[in-house]
Amino acid sequence: MITPFRIDVPQAELDDLFDRLDRTRWPDELPDAGTDYGVPLERVRTLAEYWRTSYDWRAHEARMNAWPQFTTGIDGENVHFLHIRSADPQALPLILTHGWPGSVVEFLDVIGPLSEEFHVVVPSIPGFGFSGPTHSRGWDVERVARAWAVLMDRLGYDRYGAQGGDWGSGISRALGVVAPDNVVGIHVNYLPTPAPRTPGARDGLSEEDLSRLAQIEHYLAHQPGARVVQATHPQTVAYALTDSPVGQLAWIADRFDDWADPASAISADHIVSDVMHYWLNASAGSSARLHHESGTGFWPCGQPMGVVVFAHDITRSIRAFAEQSYRITHWSEFDRGGHFAAIEAPELFVQDVRTFFRGVR
């Protein structure tokens, strides 16, 4: 069953949030800390002040409710999703999957333009946002992909494309594996490409690719603390993040600040809206469990794949390595933008998605 859904947060929940923000117990900070120890105190204070005095949840709520939203039960869990049908009845269905610390908020600037050419489906990963916390073990990337296959079938789509970055990249590739007869193409704006464990794998790489490989290896050897904690002790960190709005804010803002292009200037409104999807649904712990359950995986999908590389992403893909594992038919590189491509460079994101799927169709 698919049920229409509308966000309508009780005022009492917002009042509780404001009360907690007013009673924040702030930590100390070394006078010369900068970002050496994590997100700076002044940065979080500024965001928290904006949240408490200037942010308008009701405006965001109205923006979300302007799009058709639904919920449905899949594999014992609730799945929240936006579903925007194109005016073109022959449009290709396209499922967009967010990552962590993202949410469906990532795609709000691109839904309109993409719906000119696609029937757009934007689900909240089980355990994230308005899908709400999960209630069983085993919600890893492949299980989410299987849920997406059920969702698209339930919507009547037997031929569709998939797009994602961060977790959305893995889920989209896994969807290609679990639904090979339905997924016609996969577009990703993040594709890990560590060196294959074969002799001579690095031979013939350009200086640019060697630089990218060094960045990849450094990232793998120095994983962000948030990912390490969420992969090992998601329940432990959930107590702090579920009880303290400023804790949840700092946890997420730290990643936005570190993983975005410094020139992108992601707005406080965008960051706080994203945080609200975690806070209101108490989904800090359940979203963190995706790290714990999934580990690192490889999904050898055979569909045509489009890859777009943004200059300031966590890592930048190496085409020579990607082509050893995937059927790459489209490759783009942009000199701006970071890990949150649909927020940071929505016009480039839309352009590249359109270009790839026009070729696939």
BATOR-612875 format. One line per 5 residues: number of its first residue (from 0); their letters; for each residue x, y, z of N, C-alpha, C. Coordinates in pm, whole numbers. Each point is the difference from the previous one (the first is absolute). Layout:
N
NUM) a) X/Y/Z/X/Y/Z/X/Y/Z | ... $
//
This chain:
361
0) mitpf) 84/-120/0/-84/120/0/88/125/0 | -37/96/-83/68/129/-3/-95/104/56 | 48/76/99/-84/95/71/52/142/-21 | -85/93/-41/45/140/-9/51/49/135 | 102/84/-5/65/47/123/20/150/-7 $
5) ridvp) -21/63/112/23/144/10/71/28/132 | 105/78/-5/74/34/123/-80/104/78 | -23/-29/125/-73/92/88/50/-23/143 | 114/61/31/64/-20/130/-77/76/107 | -41/-66/107/-71/69/108/84/114/58 $
10) qaeld) -63/109/32/71/115/55/72/-37/129 | -55/-95/76/64/-40/125/140/-54/-24 | 21/-67/-114/134/-52/-30/97/114/-32 | -49/102/-67/85/116/-28/28/77/128 | -98/11/87/21/68/128/104/-73/84 $
15) dlfdr) -5/-132/-2/100/-79/74/139/24/-58 | 9/5/-133/127/28/-65/55/136/43 | -85/103/-3/45/134/39/47/1/145 | -70/-71/85/39/-5/142/137/-65/15 | 23/-106/-73/130/-68/6/111/90/-54 $
20) ldrtr) -29/71/-108/102/92/-54/32/110/100 | -102/49/69/21/106/100/85/-49/117 | -5/-130/27/70/-55/117/128/-73/-39 | 52/29/-117/123/-67/-45/112/20/101 | 67/-108/31/119/5/86/122/-9/-92 $
25) wpdel) 66/112/-20/106/9/-99/132/-54/54 | 79/-66/-85/133/-48/42/101/113/-5 | 117/-25/61/110/96/-15/70/-26/-133 | 94/87/-31/78/-15/-123/135/66/20 | 105/-62/-52/132/60/8/4/129/-82 $
30) pdagt) 72/101/46/-1/129/-69/55/-4/-142 | 85/-98/-31/59/-8/-134/-43/-127/-71 | -119/-52/33/-42/-131/-49/-23/-2/-150 | -62/104/-55/-36/-4/-141/-89/-119/-27 | 33/-78/-104/-74/-121/-29/79/-126/36 $
35) dygvp) 108/17/74/87/-114/31/-70/-104/86 | -97/42/78/-67/-92/94/-145/-29/-41 | -40/49/-115/-138/-18/-44/-63/134/-33 | -130/0/-17/-70/122/-41/14/106/110 | 41/122/-36/26/104/100/-124/44/78 $
40) lervr) 24/39/124/-109/43/88/-78/116/-60 | 67/100/-54/-68/117/-53/-88/-38/-119 | 45/-95/-80/-79/-46/-114/-132/-61/48 | 8/-83/101/-122/-66/49/-89/101/71 | 59/91/77/-81/103/66/-78/83/-102 $
45) tlaey) 66/36/-109/-65/80/-104/-116/-75/-62 | 22/-129/-34/-107/-80/-58/-114/-20/98 | 33/-23/127/-103/-21/102/-83/127/21 | 66/115/-4/-72/127/15/-95/22/-117 | 49/-33/-120/-88/10/-117/-119/-94/15 $
50) wrtsy) 25/-121/42/-103/-100/19/-107/50/98 | 47/58/108/-93/41/107/-77/127/-34 | 63/94/-70/-61/133/-14/-47/33/-142 | 55/-66/-102/-31/41/-137/-57/-111/-88 | 31/-123/31/-42/-111/-86/-152/-17/8 $
55) dwrah) -60/-27/-116/-146/-15/-9/-34/-142/-44 | -25/-88/97/-35/-137/-34/-128/-5/-81 | -97/83/34/-127/-6/-71/17/33/-148 | 94/88/-31/27/30/-142/59/-123/-69 | 91/-70/68/56/-121/-59/-108/-108/-11 $
60) earmn) -81/-11/100/-110/-96/-1/-90/24/-122 | -31/127/-25/-84/36/-115/71/-34/-131 | 130/23/-5/75/-33/-122/-3/-151/-25 | 17/-78/105/-8/-146/-15/-139/-41/-43 | -101/58/63/-138/-40/-27/-50/46/-137 $
65) awpqf) 77/87/-65/-36/41/-135/20/-115/-99 | 81/-100/38/22/-117/-84/-85/-114/51 | -53/-85/-87/-77/-117/46/90/-95/79 | -43/-33/121/75/-91/86/-88/-117/41 | 67/-112/28/-72/-122/33/81/-83/99 $
70) ttgid) -65/-97/60/70/-103/77/-53/-136/-42 | 83/-101/18/-41/-138/-29/84/-93/86 | -54/-114/32/74/-99/77/71/-97/-91 | 131/-17/23/81/-93/-79/91/-78/94 | -6/-130/-7/89/-86/79/-7/34/149 $
75) genvh) -120/29/48/-20/24/142/30/140/47 | 37/90/-90/36/136/39/-80/102/-80 | -5/120/53/-67/112/-67/96/66/-98 | -49/34/-116/80/75/-99/-77/124/-40 | 62/115/22/-55/129/-41/63/38/-134 $
80) flhir) -79/56/-90/59/39/-128/-82/111/-65 | 69/78/-82/-63/98/-88/-16/-65/-136 | -110/29/-68/-24/-58/-132/-61/108/-89 | 79/47/-94/-42/108/-87/-6/-52/-143 | -118/-11/-54/-15/-49/-138/23/115/-98 $
85) sadpq) 74/-29/-104/25/98/-105/-127/23/-81 | -8/119/-58/-111/28/-92/11/-84/-126 | 119/-52/-28/21/-87/-115/-30/-144/40 | -107/-59/-49/-34/-137/41/104/-103/-40 | 84/33/-96/105/-92/-45/132/20/74 $
90) alpli) -1/84/100/124/30/74/54/-126/68 | 131/-6/13/65/-112/68/-11/20/151 | -46/-98/74/3/10/146/145/3/50 | 26/78/102/134/15/55/-9/3/152 | 72/-90/66/2/-2/146/131/61/48 $
95) lthgw) -12/104/84/114/73/55/20/-41/145 | 122/-38/36/26/-46/137/106/87/66 | -34/51/117/90/86/77/106/-82/73 | 82/65/79/100/-67/81/-5/46/144 | 110/-18/71/15/52/136/112/103/-1 $
100) pgsvv) -16/115/64/-109/41/90/-113/71/-72 | -32/-46/-118/-104/65/-79/-138/-54/28 | -92/37/-86/-141/-37/8/-63/38/-132 | -130/-12/-12/-67/43/-123/18/149/-23 | 39/75/103/27/143/-13/106/26/-108 $
105) efldv) 91/-97/-17/105/15/-101/-56/33/-138 | -118/-51/-32/-50/5/-137/-106/106/-24 | -31/82/100/-110/94/-16/22/101/-111 | 127/34/-29/27/97/-105/2/-60/-140 | -4/-133/-10/11/-62/-132/-125/-78/-40 $
110) igpls) -94/-19/92/-120/-76/-33/-78/65/-114 | -21/131/10/-77/70/-104/61/-15/-138 | 128/38/-18/61/-15/-132/2/-144/-51 | 30/-95/89/7/-139/-45/-137/-54/-38 | -105/49/65/-134/-51/-30/-49/44/-138 $
115) eefhv) 74/89/-66/-35/34/-139/28/-116/-93 | 93/-88/39/38/-112/-87/-17/-136/65 | -24/-3/131/-7/-126/73/-122/-3/92 | -51/-120/25/-87/-22/114/95/-20/118 | -2/91/96/103/3/105/-51/-64/128 $
120) vvpsi) 78/-95/53/-30/-65/127/117/26/94 | -30/59/117/106/36/95/-35/-58/137 | 49/-120/31/-32/-60/129/98/39/110 | -50/-2/124/86/8/118/45/-142/32 | 130/-21/6/53/-133/32/-63/-49/131 $
125) pgfgf) -42/-126/9/-51/-50/128/99/29/113 | -52/58/108/87/42/110/37/146/-6 | -36/68/-110/31/141/-19/-129/81/-10 | 6/125/46/-105/96/-24/-139/-51/33 | -95/32/-87/-139/-33/27/-35/-145/-31 $
130) sgpth) 98/-80/-44/-21/-145/3/-1/-48/144 | 71/74/86/4/-33/142/100/-110/29 | 27/-24/128/96/-104/38/-41/-140/-46 | 98/-80/-35/-24/-141/-33/-11/-80/130 | -56/-121/-11/-29/-80/118/58/-140/-8 $
135) srgwd) 87/-24/-97/60/-133/-14/143/14/-48 | 77/-104/26/138/-5/-47/5/-17/-151 | 119/25/-55/26/-40/-138/-36/101/-108 | -32/125/40/-30/99/-103/131/56/-55 | 56/-75/-95/122/41/-66/-33/52/-139 $
140) verva) 102/31/-77/-19/58/-133/-86/-90/-89 | 29/-128/-1/-74/-90/-89/-146/-14/41 | -27/3/131/-140/-11/43/-77/126/-38 | 65/115/9/-65/123/-46/-27/-8/-150 | 96/-51/-75/-19/-13/-146/-117/-92/-31 $
145) rawav) -13/-109/74/-113/-90/-23/-132/72/32 | 1/83/103/-120/78/32/-34/97/-112 | 101/60/-60/-24/92/-112/-60/-74/-119 | 46/-123/-24/-57/-78/-109/-149/-26/24 | -35/-30/125/-141/-20/36/-78/130/-18 $
150) lmdrl) 59/112/45/-67/129/-10/-30/35/-145 | 98/-14/-87/-19/37/-140/-103/-91/-66 | 1/-128/36/-100/-92/-54/-139/40/49 | -9/38/126/-129/39/58/-55/126/-66 | 90/85/-48/-42/122/-70/-33/-27/-147 $
155) gydry) 21/-122/-44/-33/-37/-136/111/24/-100 | 123/16/49/113/26/-89/81/-128/-18 | 11/-48/-123/80/-120/-25/128/31/-77 | 21/128/-29/120/42/-71/36/139/51 | 117/14/64/32/127/66/150/16/17 $
160) gaqgg) 38/125/29/139/33/29/20/22/148 | 126/-1/42/34/21/141/114/100/9 | -7/86/100/105/100/20/29/14/149 | 128/22/33/34/22/141/144/40/20 | 24/59/117/134/29/47/11/-50/142 $
165) dwgsg) 122/-13/53/20/-52/135/-70/-137/9 | -79/-25/106/-71/-129/8/-87/-20/-123 | -53/108/-56/-86/-11/-117/73/-60/-119 | 131/19/-7/78/-60/-108/2/-152/16 | 33/-46/121/2/-144/24/-137/-63/-18 $
170) isral) -104/66/51/-136/-53/-11/-43/-6/-145 | 34/101/-79/-36/0/-142/70/-112/-75 | 128/-22/31/72/-110/-65/-54/-135/44 | -33/-12/129/-59/-125/49/-137/-25/-62 | -75/107/-24/-130/-13/-66/17/-58/-140 $
175) gvvap) 107/40/-67/29/-57/-131/27/-149/5 | 52/-47/114/28/-143/17/-128/-77/33 | -82/55/92/-119/-74/45/-116/11/-98 | 1/102/-86/-107/17/-99/60/24/-138 | 79/-95/-50/74/22/-126/-90/18/-121 $
180) dnvvg) -120/-55/3/-90/12/-114/-83/128/2 | 10/76/108/-80/121/15/82/128/-9 | 121/-4/53/85/120/2/69/13/-134 | -25/112/-70/56/18/-134/131/77/1 | 29/69/109/123/78/10/17/53/139 $
185) ihvny) 125/25/38/33/46/134/92/120/-11 | -37/108/67/82/122/2/44/26/143 | 129/21/20/51/24/135/87/125/2 | -6/72/112/89/114/18/101/-27/111 | 20/-128/29/106/-43/91/25/-147/-28 $
190) lptpa) 125/-35/-36/33/-138/-31/139/-32/54 | 8/-72/112/132/-36/53/76/-88/-98 | 126/33/-23/83/-79/-92/138/-25/61 | 8/-82/105/132/-35/52/77/-84/-102 | 129/-10/16/82/-74/-96/-33/-149/8 $
195) prtpg) -18/-65/-114/-21/-145/0/122/-71/60 | -24/-113/65/109/-75/63/62/-96/-100 | 53/57/-105/65/-78/-104/135/63/-31 | 99/-80/-36/131/56/-33/-9/101/-115 | 70/108/15/6/100/-106/-125/84/-15 $
200) ardgl) -87/-1/102/-127/73/-11/23/149/-21 | 110/50/55/26/144/-10/76/38/-126 | 49/-98/-71/81/28/-118/-81/78/-104 | 58/102/-53/-64/76/-106/-96/108/47 | -17/15/132/-88/106/49/62/136/-22 $
205) seedl) -82/97/-34/49/136/-17/33/61/136 | 68/114/-2/30/69/125/-129/39/72 | -100/40/-76/-128/34/60/-62/-121/70 | 3/-116/-66/-58/-119/60/80/-47/121 | 131/14/-5/82/-35/116/-32/91/118 $
210) srlaq) -27/127/-29/-40/93/105/-134/-41/59 | -93/-41/-85/-130/-46/48/14/-127/84 | 87/-90/-44/20/-123/74/58/29/138 | 93/94/7/56/38/130/-109/57/91 | -92/80/-58/-111/55/78/-90/-112/51 $
215) iehyl) -30/-97/-86/-84/-113/38/63/-80/112 | 129/-29/-13/68/-81/101/11/73/133 | 18/132/-5/4/78/122/-137/-2/68 | -105/13/-79/-135/-1/56/-31/-135/65 | 36/-108/-67/-27/-133/55/79/-25/127 $
220) ahqpg) 118/58/9/84/-19/119/-37/94/114 | -72/105/-30/-37/100/101/-150/29/-10 | -82/-102/24/-144/17/-8/-49/105/101 | -98/82/-40/-55/97/94/-53/-68/126 | 18/67/113/-42/-58/127/-146/-40/1 $
225) arvvq) -85/81/-63/-143/-31/-1/-26/-135/-66 | 67/-27/-109/-22/-127/-68/53/-117/81 | 115/20/64/56/-107/83/-94/-32/115 | -49/103/67/-90/-21/114/-130/-65/-46 | -57/48/-109/-127/-54/-46/14/-144/-50 $
230) athpq) 115/-34/-51/23/-137/-46/24/-97/115 | 44/51/113/35/-88/111/-96/10/119 | -43/122/35/-85/20/117/-116/95/-29 | -86/-35/-96/-110/91/-34/-97/24/116 | -21/-100/83/-92/18/112/57/97/103 $
235) tvaya) 130/-5/22/62/85/101/-14/147/-35 | 29/34/-125/-8/141/-39/-144/46/-11 | -94/-95/-20/-140/36/-17/-57/69/124 | 47/-35/119/-53/63/121/24/150/-1 | 123/39/-34/33/143/1/-73/75/-111 $
240) ltdsp) -3/-58/-120/-58/70/-114/-152/8/8 | -62/-100/61/-146/0/11/-47/91/113 | 87/27/97/-38/82/115/35/147/-16 | 103/28/-80/48/137/-12/-10/50/-142 | -84/99/-27/-7/53/-137/131/62/-45 $
245) vgqla) 72/65/89/129/59/-38/101/-110/-29 | -10/-111/74/86/-114/-30/-25/-53/-140 | -129/-16/-35/-35/-46/-133/45/100/-107 | -18/127/30/41/106/-92/150/-5/-26 | 80/-9/105/145/-1/-15/47/-124/-75 $
250) wiadr) -62/-113/29/37/-127/-63/-16/7/-152 | -109/64/-43/-29/10/-143/73/118/-65 | 2/115/67/66/118/-57/148/-26/-24 | 62/-78/87/142/-32/-15/26/-66/-135 | -91/-90/-42/17/-69/-128/-30/93/-118 $
255) fddwa) -103/83/13/-28/95/-108/120/94/-20 | 57/47/109/113/93/-11/122/-68/-60 | 21/-127/33/122/-68/-41/-10/-59/-139 | -120/-38/-42/-14/-73/-126/-50/85/-115 | -40/121/24/-48/87/-107/115/83/-56 $
260) dpasa) -17/47/-121/91/98/-59/-4/126/87 | 115/49/49/-1/120/83/-69/119/-66 | -2/2/-132/-63/111/-70/-151/-17/-15 | -52/-116/38/-143/-26/-20/-88/81/94 | 48/24/121/-76/78/97/-142/-55/16 $
265) isadh) -9/-128/39/-131/-60/28/-66/80/111 | -123/40/-23/-66/92/93/-32/-65/132 | -8/83/104/-42/-47/132/-139/-61/-9 | -86/57/-83/-135/-51/-15/2/-143/-52 | 87/-28/-96/8/-135/-56/51/-98/104 $
270) ivsdv) 103/40/75/57/-89/101/-102/-29/108 | -66/105/51/-96/-19/108/-120/-81/-47 | -47/22/-122/-111/-81/-52/37/-147/-2 | 121/-30/-43/47/-138/-1/4/-55/142 | 56/76/94/7/-43/140/-139/-27/55 $
275) mhywl) -96/81/-37/-137/-17/51/-59/-135/-42 | 37/-50/-117/-52/-130/-42/53/-111/89 | 118/18/57/53/-96/96/-62/23/138 | -3/126/44/-44/32/135/-147/-37/22 | -86/43/-88/-143/-21/21/-38/-148/-2 $
280) nasag) 79/-81/-67/-32/-142/-13/88/-89/88 | 82/64/84/89/-75/91/73/-112/-75 | 56/36/-114/60/-101/-88/153/2/0 | 61/64/98/146/2/6/56/-141/8 | -55/-81/90/52/-135/20/-31/-92/-116 $
285) ssarl) -124/3/-49/-37/-91/-109/73/34/-129 | 23/129/-26/76/36/-120/146/-43/14 | 53/10/122/138/-42/24/18/-150/-20 | -105/-76/24/11/-146/-14/30/-43/-143 | -32/84/-98/33/-36/-138/151/-18/-16 $
290) hhesg) 79/83/69/146/-19/-1/38/-133/64 | -63/-31/112/32/-122/74/-36/-124/-80 | -116/2/-67/-50/-118/-70/69/-23/-134 | 41/108/-67/42/-13/-139/147/-32/-18 | 87/56/82/141/-17/-24/38/58/-135 $
295) tgfwp) 93/-64/-67/38/42/-136/-41/-110/-96 | -65/37/-107/-48/-99/-94/29/38/-143 | -19/-96/-88/21/23/-144/-122/-58/-71 | -58/80/-89/-122/-43/-68/26/3/-151 | 34/-115/-58/43/-5/-141/-117/6/-97 $
300) cgqpm) -68/112/-1/-115/17/-90/49/9/-144 | -83/-48/-93/42/-3/-139/-62/106/-87 | -86/84/58/-67/104/-79/98/110/-41 | -37/79/-103/79/119/-30/7/90/123 | 119/56/24/19/85/117/56/136/-40 $
305) gvvvf) -58/104/57/54/133/-17/63/46/130 | 117/58/-8/72/48/117/31/148/-16 | -32/77/102/38/141/0/89/24/122 | 113/63/-25/99/25/105/2/149/30 | -28/34/125/7/139/43/134/23/71 $
310) ahdit) 61/113/-29/140/24/35/30/-11/148 | -98/29/86/28/4/144/-72/-111/76 | -28/-110/-69/-64/-113/68/99/-65/96 | -52/-89/86/85/-69/98/117/-67/-70 | -33/-75/-104/102/-57/-89/-47/22/-142 $
315) rsira) 92/-3/-94/-34/17/-141/28/-131/-74 | -96/-43/-77/8/-131/-65/111/-3/-106 | 59/-119/-15/102/-26/-101/-64/-83/-111 | -10/57/-118/-76/-65/-108/59/-136/-38 | 133/-9/-5/62/-126/-40/-39/-114/93 $
320) faeqs) -13/29/128/-42/-102/97/-151/-26/-10 | -78/107/-18/-145/-16/-10/-37/-89/-118 | 72/16/-111/-34/-76/-120/36/-147/11 | 80/-37/99/29/-141/23/-116/-72/66 | -88/76/65/-109/-60/76/-138/33/-54 $
325) yrith) -12/111/-72/-132/46/-43/-1/33/-148 | -119/3/-56/-20/32/-141/-20/151/-12 | 108/73/-1/-5/146/-2/-29/49/-142 | -112/70/-15/-36/55/-131/-3/153/0 | 18/59/117/-5/146/12/88/40/117 $
330) wsefd) 83/102/-21/92/46/106/12/151/-10 | -28/68/109/11/146/3/84/42/118 | 67/115/-14/78/58/109/-32/148/8 | -23/48/121/-27/142/21/100/57/100 | 37/126/-24/105/61/82/-54/66/126 $
335) rgghf) -125/-22/32/-55/49/126/-101/-101/53 | -40/19/124/-95/-93/61/72/-105/81 | -71/-56/98/57/-101/87/-92/-119/15 | -6/-52/122/-70/-126/26/-151/12/-12 | -52/121/19/-145/19/0/-42/69/-131 $
340) aaiea) 20/-70/-109/-7/60/-133/-134/65/-30 | -110/-65/35/-132/54/-34/-32/128/77 | 68/21/113/-14/124/77/98/104/-50 | 124/-41/-21/108/94/-30/-2/51/-144 | -33/-87/-92/2/38/-143/-121/-62/-69 $
345) pelfv) -122/41/38/-120/-66/-55/-11/7/-151 | 45/111/-59/-13/12/-146/94/-97/-71 | 121/-20/53/93/-96/-59/-51/-142/21 | -53/-26/117/-54/-131/33/-113/-37/-97 | -96/89/-17/-114/-26/-89/49/-20/-143 $
350) qdvrt) 89/86/-44/53/-10/-137/63/-136/-23 | 78/-48/97/71/-126/-21/-93/-120/5 | -97/3/90/-98/-110/6/-78/-8/-130 | -45/115/-50/-74/2/-126/84/-55/-114 | 124/45/-10/87/-41/-111/22/-151/1 $
355) ffrgv) 28/-54/118/25/-145/7/-123/-78/-39 | -115/30/57/-117/-84/-26/-58/22/-141 | 26/115/-60/-39/15/-140/76/-100/-87 | 126/-23/33/78/-98/-72/-46/-142/23 | -41/-29/124/-47/-134/33/-130/-31/-72 $
360) r) -91/98/-4/-129/-24/-61/7/-9/-151 $
//
